[in-house]
Amino acid sequence: MISRVGRGIFLTVTVLYFTLIVHLPAHEVAIVLAASSGLGVLASLAGGWLADRFSPKRMLLALTALEGVGLAGYAFVGDFASALVVAMLVGGFGQAANSNRMAIIARAFVGESRVHARAVLRTVTNLAIAVGSGLGAIALAVGTAEAYRALLLVAAIAYLLGLVRLAKLPASVDAPAAAASDPVLTATGSTDAVATRRAARRTLAAHSPWRDPRYLALTALCAVFAMQFGVAELGVPLWIAHDTNAPEVLVSATLILNTVIVVLFQVPLSKGTHDLRRAGRVSAIAAWLMAASCLVYAMATGQPVWVAVVVLVAAALAHAFAEVLSQAGGWGLSFELADPVRSGTYQGVFGMGFSVGSMCAPLLVALTVEQHGVLGWGVLAAVFLVSGLGVWVIARIAAGAQERAAEAAATGPDASIESDASDTAPVRSADARVTARE
């Protein structure tokens, strides 16, 4: 909560700070933001990789500190080159820190409590960013360079203050030694240091998410669906301002409505999504809601003011609930289908997908809504429906594999061995592993 207040300040003032205070032209601001996002894609992978090899708690502390220092650096940029360097550093450290944060949640919680923790984190994030946005409005109202720079320093201080609480995380959130989870070493009792390191490397390589087509497919589909954030932040405001008779203040109202829905419903609607079938169902509901919201957005064009307002608010409601449900389903599946030996790397890959989706969202909006209007909204509806239902299919198949493994384990060791041999993609959830051992 403390650090996300700083994030809210940053999101509110950055673009205008670059434009009005640093005097960067629009195309240079776009390059700065795109470069930051691009480095964030690689940083997500690197952060997850590091979380499996070093203490994720210490990594999170270091990366958050570096991100805070980077934010302070924004107050001292004076040209395109310095803005580009600082933005890339902040974006990279931020995404790497997020991968470590997700690795910690994956290890510190199990089952339903894991998804619940993620939902609480997102609720707190939305509240804190809203507070930070309010503080950022002070700089916008004053309008001086000193006000902007002072608020950016306040944002940096908020990040650094968050370290006080992060430092109190228990040691149990750290990654276990790779060798300890290697069944070969456990059986042989090898104490040779070279053999231990080699075996650890073999273990990590064997459990790579890049060798898990199901997880890669899940990541890709969730990345496509995550472009709905870009639709909310870019497509909807442009549509309201240029293609409907609704007042432009409705843009702010829809964003506030979205925040309220997330804060009120993210935790309760995430309940039970550690179960694969439930995660699939909520993902399917999200797909239909998002497709419907796109079609309803399209209906607002050419309508009288009051009709356009009603239609847009209805679409924004459906959009907000689609966001909440898609996040809940995605979290449950990303945790339960990940290999626990490399939970950090798996979460890094999943986070990378989200970053790629965020990068591609402006292009998707430009190629659909901006160029083709109502027809573009229809294309968006199809994209979100197909990607969301694809997640549902993956969840159903994984749930079936989990249930077959549990049934085989219950009938005896011989049947369990036969099931393991025939099932090429076993579900790696905590419940399945416990059942198999019993």
ZASE-192700 format. One record per residue (C-alpha): residue number from 0; x, y, z. Coordinates in Angstrom, 1 decimal. Layout:
BEGIN
[NUM, [X, Y, Z]],
...
REM end
This chain:
BEGIN
[0, [0.0, 0.0, 0.0]],
[1, [2.8, 2.4, 0.9]],
[2, [4.8, 1.9, -2.3]],
[3, [1.7, 1.9, -4.5]],
[4, [0.8, 5.4, -3.3]],
[5, [4.0, 6.4, -4.9]],
[6, [3.0, 4.5, -8.0]],
[7, [-0.2, 6.4, -8.2]],
[8, [1.6, 9.7, -8.1]],
[9, [4.0, 8.6, -10.8]],
[10, [1.3, 7.4, -13.1]],
[11, [-0.6, 10.7, -12.7]],
[12, [2.2, 13.2, -13.4]],
[13, [4.8, 11.4, -15.6]],
[14, [3.5, 12.1, -19.1]],
[15, [2.6, 15.7, -18.4]],
[16, [6.0, 16.1, -16.6]],
[17, [7.8, 15.0, -19.7]],
[18, [5.6, 17.2, -21.9]],
[19, [5.3, 20.4, -19.9]],
[20, [8.4, 20.5, -17.7]],
[21, [11.1, 18.6, -19.6]],
[22, [9.6, 19.8, -22.9]],
[23, [9.8, 16.5, -24.8]],
[24, [7.7, 16.3, -28.0]],
[25, [5.0, 13.7, -28.1]],
[26, [6.9, 11.2, -30.3]],
[27, [9.8, 11.2, -27.8]],
[28, [7.5, 10.6, -24.9]],
[29, [6.0, 7.7, -26.7]],
[30, [9.5, 6.3, -27.3]],
[31, [10.4, 6.7, -23.6]],
[32, [7.3, 4.8, -22.5]],
[33, [7.6, 2.1, -25.1]],
[34, [11.3, 1.5, -24.2]],
[35, [10.4, 1.2, -20.5]],
[36, [7.7, -1.3, -21.3]],
[37, [9.9, -3.3, -23.7]],
[38, [12.7, -3.7, -21.1]],
[39, [10.0, -4.7, -18.6]],
[40, [9.2, -7.8, -20.7]],
[41, [12.8, -9.0, -20.4]],
[42, [13.0, -7.9, -16.7]],
[43, [9.9, -10.1, -15.9]],
[44, [11.8, -13.1, -17.1]],
[45, [15.0, -12.1, -15.4]],
[46, [13.3, -11.4, -12.1]],
[47, [11.6, -14.8, -12.1]],
[48, [14.9, -16.6, -13.0]],
[49, [16.7, -14.8, -10.1]],
[50, [13.9, -15.7, -7.7]],
[51, [14.6, -19.4, -8.2]],
[52, [18.3, -19.0, -7.6]],
[53, [18.6, -16.4, -4.9]],
[54, [16.5, -15.2, -2.0]],
[55, [13.3, -13.6, -3.5]],
[56, [12.9, -11.6, -0.3]],
[57, [16.4, -10.0, -0.7]],
[58, [15.8, -9.6, -4.4]],
[59, [12.5, -7.8, -3.8]],
[60, [14.2, -5.5, -1.2]],
[61, [17.0, -4.7, -3.6]],
[62, [14.8, -4.2, -6.7]],
[63, [12.2, -2.1, -4.8]],
[64, [15.0, 0.1, -3.5]],
[65, [16.5, 0.6, -7.0]],
[66, [13.0, 1.4, -8.3]],
[67, [12.6, 4.0, -5.7]],
[68, [16.0, 5.6, -6.5]],
[69, [15.1, 5.5, -10.1]],
[70, [11.8, 7.4, -9.4]],
[71, [13.8, 10.0, -7.6]],
[72, [16.0, 10.3, -10.7]],
[73, [12.9, 11.5, -12.7]],
[74, [13.1, 14.7, -10.8]],
[75, [16.5, 15.4, -12.3]],
[76, [16.0, 14.5, -16.0]],
[77, [16.4, 17.4, -18.4]],
[78, [16.4, 15.9, -21.9]],
[79, [15.4, 12.9, -24.0]],
[80, [18.5, 10.8, -23.3]],
[81, [18.3, 11.1, -19.5]],
[82, [14.5, 10.5, -19.5]],
[83, [15.0, 7.4, -21.6]],
[84, [17.7, 5.9, -19.3]],
[85, [15.7, 6.6, -16.1]],
[86, [12.4, 5.3, -17.6]],
[87, [14.1, 2.0, -18.7]],
[88, [15.7, 1.5, -15.3]],
[89, [12.5, 2.1, -13.4]],
[90, [10.5, -0.1, -15.8]],
[91, [13.0, -2.9, -15.6]],
[92, [13.4, -2.8, -11.8]],
[93, [9.7, -2.6, -11.4]],
[94, [8.9, -5.7, -13.5]],
[95, [11.7, -7.7, -12.0]],
[96, [10.4, -6.8, -8.5]],
[97, [6.9, -7.9, -9.5]],
[98, [8.2, -11.4, -10.6]],
[99, [9.8, -11.8, -7.2]],
[100, [6.7, -10.7, -5.5]],
[101, [4.6, -13.3, -7.3]],
[102, [7.2, -15.9, -6.5]],
[103, [6.9, -15.1, -2.8]],
[104, [3.1, -15.4, -3.0]],
[105, [3.5, -18.8, -4.8]],
[106, [5.7, -20.1, -2.0]],
[107, [4.3, -18.5, 1.1]],
[108, [0.7, -19.6, 0.4]],
[109, [-1.1, -22.7, -0.9]],
[110, [-4.4, -23.4, -2.6]],
[111, [-7.2, -20.9, -2.0]],
[112, [-5.1, -18.7, 0.3]],
[113, [-2.7, -18.1, -2.5]],
[114, [-5.3, -16.6, -4.8]],
[115, [-6.9, -14.7, -1.9]],
[116, [-3.5, -13.1, -1.1]],
[117, [-3.1, -12.1, -4.8]],
[118, [-6.7, -10.6, -4.8]],
[119, [-6.0, -8.7, -1.6]],
[120, [-2.8, -7.3, -3.1]],
[121, [-4.6, -6.1, -6.1]],
[122, [-7.4, -4.5, -4.1]],
[123, [-4.9, -2.7, -1.9]],
[124, [-3.0, -1.6, -5.1]],
[125, [-6.1, 0.0, -6.6]],
[126, [-6.9, 1.9, -3.4]],
[127, [-3.3, 3.1, -3.0]],
[128, [-3.0, 4.2, -6.6]],
[129, [-6.3, 6.1, -6.2]],
[130, [-4.8, 8.0, -3.2]],
[131, [-1.6, 8.6, -5.1]],
[132, [-3.5, 9.9, -8.1]],
[133, [-5.2, 12.4, -5.7]],
[134, [-1.8, 13.6, -4.4]],
[135, [-0.5, 13.8, -8.0]],
[136, [-3.4, 16.1, -8.8]],
[137, [-1.7, 18.7, -6.5]],
[138, [1.2, 19.0, -9.0]],
[139, [-1.2, 19.3, -11.9]],
[140, [-3.1, 22.1, -10.1]],
[141, [0.0, 24.0, -9.1]],
[142, [1.6, 23.5, -12.5]],
[143, [5.2, 24.5, -11.7]],
[144, [8.3, 22.5, -12.3]],
[145, [9.1, 22.6, -8.6]],
[146, [5.7, 21.0, -7.8]],
[147, [6.1, 18.2, -10.3]],
[148, [9.6, 17.4, -9.0]],
[149, [8.6, 17.6, -5.4]],
[150, [5.8, 15.1, -6.0]],
[151, [8.1, 12.7, -7.9]],
[152, [10.5, 12.8, -4.9]],
[153, [7.5, 12.0, -2.6]],
[154, [6.7, 9.0, -4.8]],
[155, [10.3, 7.8, -4.5]],
[156, [10.2, 8.2, -0.7]],
[157, [7.0, 6.1, -0.6]],
[158, [8.7, 3.3, -2.4]],
[159, [11.7, 3.4, 0.0]],
[160, [9.4, 3.5, 3.1]],
[161, [7.7, 0.3, 1.8]],
[162, [11.1, -1.4, 2.4]],
[163, [10.5, -1.1, 6.2]],
[164, [7.6, -3.6, 6.0]],
[165, [9.2, -5.8, 3.3]],
[166, [12.2, -6.4, 5.5]],
[167, [10.0, -8.1, 8.0]],
[168, [8.9, -10.9, 5.6]],
[169, [9.8, -14.3, 7.1]],
[170, [12.7, -16.3, 5.8]],
[171, [10.2, -19.0, 4.7]],
[172, [9.4, -17.1, 1.5]],
[173, [12.9, -17.7, 0.2]],
[174, [13.5, -20.3, -2.5]],
[175, [14.6, -23.8, -1.2]],
[176, [17.9, -25.0, -2.4]],
[177, [17.5, -26.6, -5.8]],
[178, [19.5, -29.6, -4.8]],
[179, [17.1, -30.3, -1.9]],
[180, [14.3, -30.9, -4.4]],
[181, [16.3, -33.2, -6.6]],
[182, [15.1, -36.8, -6.1]],
[183, [18.4, -38.1, -7.5]],
[184, [20.5, -36.3, -4.8]],
[185, [18.0, -37.3, -2.1]],
[186, [18.3, -41.0, -3.0]],
[187, [22.1, -41.1, -3.3]],
[188, [22.9, -38.7, -0.5]],
[189, [25.6, -37.1, -2.7]],
[190, [27.6, -34.5, -0.9]],
[191, [30.0, -33.7, -3.7]],
[192, [29.8, -30.0, -4.4]],
[193, [30.4, -30.2, -8.1]],
[194, [27.8, -33.0, -8.5]],
[195, [25.4, -31.1, -6.4]],
[196, [25.6, -28.0, -8.6]],
[197, [25.3, -30.0, -11.8]],
[198, [22.3, -31.9, -10.4]],
[199, [20.7, -28.6, -9.4]],
[200, [21.2, -27.2, -12.9]],
[201, [19.7, -30.4, -14.4]],
[202, [16.7, -30.1, -12.1]],
[203, [16.0, -26.5, -13.0]],
[204, [16.4, -27.2, -16.7]],
[205, [14.0, -30.2, -16.5]],
[206, [11.4, -28.1, -14.9]],
[207, [11.6, -25.1, -17.3]],
[208, [8.3, -23.4, -18.3]],
[209, [9.7, -23.2, -21.8]],
[210, [9.2, -27.0, -22.0]],
[211, [5.6, -26.7, -20.7]],
[212, [3.4, -26.1, -23.8]],
[213, [0.2, -25.9, -21.7]],
[214, [1.6, -23.2, -19.5]],
[215, [2.9, -21.2, -22.5]],
[216, [-0.6, -21.5, -24.1]],
[217, [-2.2, -20.2, -20.9]],
[218, [0.3, -17.3, -20.8]],
[219, [-0.4, -16.4, -24.4]],
[220, [-4.1, -16.5, -24.0]],
[221, [-4.1, -14.5, -20.8]],
[222, [-1.7, -12.0, -22.5]],
[223, [-4.3, -11.5, -25.3]],
[224, [-7.1, -11.0, -22.8]],
[225, [-4.9, -8.6, -20.8]],
[226, [-5.1, -6.2, -23.7]],
[227, [-8.5, -5.2, -22.3]],
[228, [-6.6, -2.9, -19.9]],
[229, [-5.4, -1.0, -22.9]],
[230, [-8.9, -0.8, -24.3]],
[231, [-10.1, 0.7, -21.0]],
[232, [-7.2, 3.2, -20.8]],
[233, [-7.0, 4.2, -24.5]],
[234, [-9.8, 2.9, -26.6]],
[235, [-12.7, 3.8, -24.4]],
[236, [-11.5, 7.4, -23.8]],
[237, [-10.9, 8.0, -27.5]],
[238, [-14.3, 6.5, -28.4]],
[239, [-16.1, 8.7, -25.8]],
[240, [-14.3, 11.9, -26.9]],
[241, [-14.5, 11.5, -30.7]],
[242, [-17.3, 9.1, -31.6]],
[243, [-20.1, 9.6, -29.1]],
[244, [-22.2, 12.6, -27.8]],
[245, [-21.4, 11.8, -24.2]],
[246, [-19.5, 14.4, -22.2]],
[247, [-15.7, 13.9, -21.9]],
[248, [-16.0, 13.9, -18.1]],
[249, [-17.5, 10.4, -18.5]],
[250, [-13.9, 9.1, -19.1]],
[251, [-13.0, 9.9, -15.5]],
[252, [-16.3, 8.5, -14.2]],
[253, [-15.7, 5.1, -16.0]],
[254, [-12.2, 4.9, -14.5]],
[255, [-13.6, 5.6, -11.0]],
[256, [-16.4, 3.1, -11.5]],
[257, [-13.8, 0.5, -12.5]],
[258, [-11.7, 1.2, -9.4]],
[259, [-14.8, 0.8, -7.2]],
[260, [-15.8, -2.5, -8.7]],
[261, [-12.2, -3.9, -8.3]],
[262, [-12.0, -2.8, -4.7]],
[263, [-15.4, -4.2, -3.7]],
[264, [-15.5, -7.4, -5.7]],
[265, [-11.9, -8.6, -6.5]],
[266, [-11.5, -10.5, -3.2]],
[267, [-15.0, -12.2, -3.0]],
[268, [-15.1, -13.1, -6.7]],
[269, [-11.6, -14.6, -6.5]],
[270, [-12.8, -17.1, -3.9]],
[271, [-12.4, -20.7, -5.0]],
[272, [-10.4, -20.0, -8.2]],
[273, [-7.6, -22.2, -7.0]],
[274, [-9.9, -25.0, -8.2]],
[275, [-9.2, -25.5, -11.8]],
[276, [-12.8, -26.0, -12.9]],
[277, [-13.9, -22.9, -11.1]],
[278, [-11.0, -20.9, -12.6]],
[279, [-12.1, -22.1, -16.0]],
[280, [-15.7, -21.1, -15.4]],
[281, [-15.0, -17.6, -14.2]],
[282, [-12.6, -17.1, -17.2]],
[283, [-15.5, -18.2, -19.6]],
[284, [-17.9, -15.7, -17.9]],
[285, [-15.2, -13.0, -18.2]],
[286, [-14.9, -13.8, -21.9]],
[287, [-18.6, -13.4, -22.6]],
[288, [-18.8, -10.2, -20.4]],
[289, [-15.9, -8.6, -22.2]],
[290, [-17.3, -9.5, -25.7]],
[291, [-20.7, -8.0, -24.6]],
[292, [-19.1, -4.9, -23.3]],
[293, [-17.3, -4.3, -26.6]],
[294, [-20.6, -4.6, -28.5]],
[295, [-22.3, -2.3, -26.0]],
[296, [-19.6, 0.3, -26.3]],
[297, [-20.2, 0.3, -30.1]],
[298, [-23.9, 1.0, -29.6]],
[299, [-23.1, 4.4, -28.0]],
[300, [-22.2, 6.1, -31.2]],
[301, [-24.8, 8.4, -32.7]],
[302, [-27.1, 8.2, -29.7]],
[303, [-28.5, 11.3, -27.8]],
[304, [-26.4, 12.4, -24.8]],
[305, [-28.4, 10.6, -22.1]],
[306, [-28.7, 7.4, -24.0]],
[307, [-25.0, 7.4, -24.8]],
[308, [-24.2, 7.9, -21.1]],
[309, [-26.4, 5.0, -20.0]],
[310, [-25.0, 2.7, -22.7]],
[311, [-21.4, 3.6, -21.9]],
[312, [-21.9, 3.1, -18.1]],
[313, [-23.5, -0.3, -18.8]],
[314, [-20.6, -1.3, -21.0]],
[315, [-18.1, -0.1, -18.4]],
[316, [-19.8, -2.2, -15.7]],
[317, [-19.6, -5.3, -17.8]],
[318, [-16.0, -4.4, -18.6]],
[319, [-15.1, -4.0, -15.0]],
[320, [-16.5, -7.4, -13.9]],
[321, [-14.8, -9.0, -16.9]],
[322, [-11.5, -7.6, -15.7]],
[323, [-12.1, -8.8, -12.1]],
[324, [-13.1, -12.4, -13.2]],
[325, [-10.4, -12.7, -15.8]],
[326, [-7.8, -11.8, -13.2]],
[327, [-9.1, -14.2, -10.7]],
[328, [-9.2, -17.1, -13.1]],
[329, [-5.8, -16.3, -14.5]],
[330, [-4.2, -16.1, -11.1]],
[331, [-5.6, -19.5, -10.0]],
[332, [-4.4, -21.2, -13.1]],
[333, [-1.0, -19.5, -13.2]],
[334, [-0.3, -20.7, -9.7]],
[335, [-1.8, -24.2, -9.9]],
[336, [-0.4, -25.2, -13.2]],
[337, [3.1, -23.9, -12.4]],
[338, [5.9, -26.4, -11.5]],
[339, [6.7, -25.7, -7.8]],
[340, [10.4, -26.4, -8.4]],
[341, [10.6, -23.2, -10.5]],
[342, [7.7, -21.1, -9.3]],
[343, [9.7, -17.9, -9.7]],
[344, [10.5, -18.6, -13.4]],
[345, [7.0, -19.7, -14.1]],
[346, [5.6, -16.5, -12.6]],
[347, [8.2, -14.5, -14.5]],
[348, [7.0, -16.0, -17.8]],
[349, [3.4, -15.3, -16.9]],
[350, [4.3, -11.7, -16.0]],
[351, [6.1, -11.4, -19.3]],
[352, [2.9, -12.3, -21.1]],
[353, [1.1, -9.6, -19.3]],
[354, [3.8, -7.1, -20.2]],
[355, [3.7, -8.1, -23.9]],
[356, [-0.1, -7.7, -23.9]],
[357, [0.2, -4.2, -22.4]],
[358, [2.7, -3.3, -25.1]],
[359, [0.5, -4.6, -27.9]],
[360, [-2.7, -3.1, -26.6]],
[361, [-2.2, 0.4, -28.2]],
[362, [-1.6, -1.2, -31.6]],
[363, [-4.7, -3.4, -31.2]],
[364, [-6.8, -0.3, -30.4]],
[365, [-5.4, 1.6, -33.3]],
[366, [-6.1, -1.2, -35.8]],
[367, [-9.6, -1.8, -34.6]],
[368, [-11.5, 1.0, -32.8]],
[369, [-9.6, 4.0, -34.2]],
[370, [-9.6, 2.8, -37.8]],
[371, [-12.8, 0.9, -38.1]],
[372, [-15.2, 2.2, -35.4]],
[373, [-18.2, -0.1, -34.8]],
[374, [-16.7, -2.9, -36.9]],
[375, [-13.5, -2.6, -34.8]],
[376, [-15.4, -3.1, -31.6]],
[377, [-16.8, -6.3, -33.2]],
[378, [-13.3, -7.5, -33.9]],
[379, [-12.3, -6.8, -30.3]],
[380, [-15.3, -8.7, -29.1]],
[381, [-14.2, -11.8, -31.1]],
[382, [-10.6, -11.5, -29.9]],
[383, [-11.6, -11.4, -26.2]],
[384, [-14.2, -14.1, -26.6]],
[385, [-11.8, -16.6, -28.3]],
[386, [-8.9, -15.9, -25.8]],
[387, [-11.1, -16.2, -22.7]],
[388, [-12.8, -19.4, -23.9]],
[389, [-9.3, -20.7, -24.7]],
[390, [-8.3, -20.3, -21.1]],
[391, [-11.5, -22.2, -20.1]],
[392, [-10.6, -25.1, -22.4]],
[393, [-7.1, -25.3, -20.8]],
[394, [-8.6, -25.3, -17.3]],
[395, [-11.1, -28.1, -18.2]],
[396, [-8.4, -30.3, -19.7]],
[397, [-6.1, -29.7, -16.7]],
[398, [-8.9, -30.4, -14.3]],
[399, [-9.7, -33.7, -16.0]],
[400, [-6.0, -34.8, -15.8]],
[401, [-6.0, -33.8, -12.1]],
[402, [-9.1, -35.9, -11.4]],
[403, [-7.8, -38.9, -13.3]],
[404, [-4.5, -38.8, -11.3]],
[405, [-6.4, -38.6, -8.0]],
[406, [-8.6, -41.6, -9.0]],
[407, [-5.6, -43.6, -10.1]],
[408, [-3.8, -42.9, -6.8]],
[409, [-6.9, -43.9, -4.8]],
[410, [-7.1, -47.3, -6.5]],
[411, [-3.5, -48.4, -5.6]],
[412, [0.1, -47.9, -6.5]],
[413, [-0.1, -50.0, -9.6]],
[414, [-2.9, -48.0, -11.1]],
[415, [-1.1, -44.8, -10.0]],
[416, [2.1, -45.8, -11.9]],
[417, [0.0, -46.7, -15.0]],
[418, [-1.7, -43.3, -14.8]],
[419, [1.6, -41.4, -14.5]],
[420, [2.9, -43.2, -17.5]],
[421, [-0.1, -42.4, -19.7]],
[422, [-0.6, -38.8, -18.6]],
[423, [2.0, -36.7, -20.3]],
[424, [1.0, -33.4, -18.7]],
[425, [0.1, -34.0, -15.1]],
[426, [-1.4, -31.1, -13.1]],
[427, [1.1, -29.8, -10.6]],
[428, [-1.3, -28.4, -8.0]],
[429, [-0.6, -28.8, -4.3]],
[430, [-3.8, -30.9, -3.9]],
[431, [-2.8, -33.3, -6.6]],
[432, [0.7, -33.8, -5.2]],
[433, [-0.7, -34.5, -1.7]],
[434, [-3.2, -37.0, -3.1]],
[435, [-0.5, -38.8, -5.1]],
[436, [1.7, -39.2, -2.0]],
[437, [-1.2, -40.5, 0.1]],
REM end
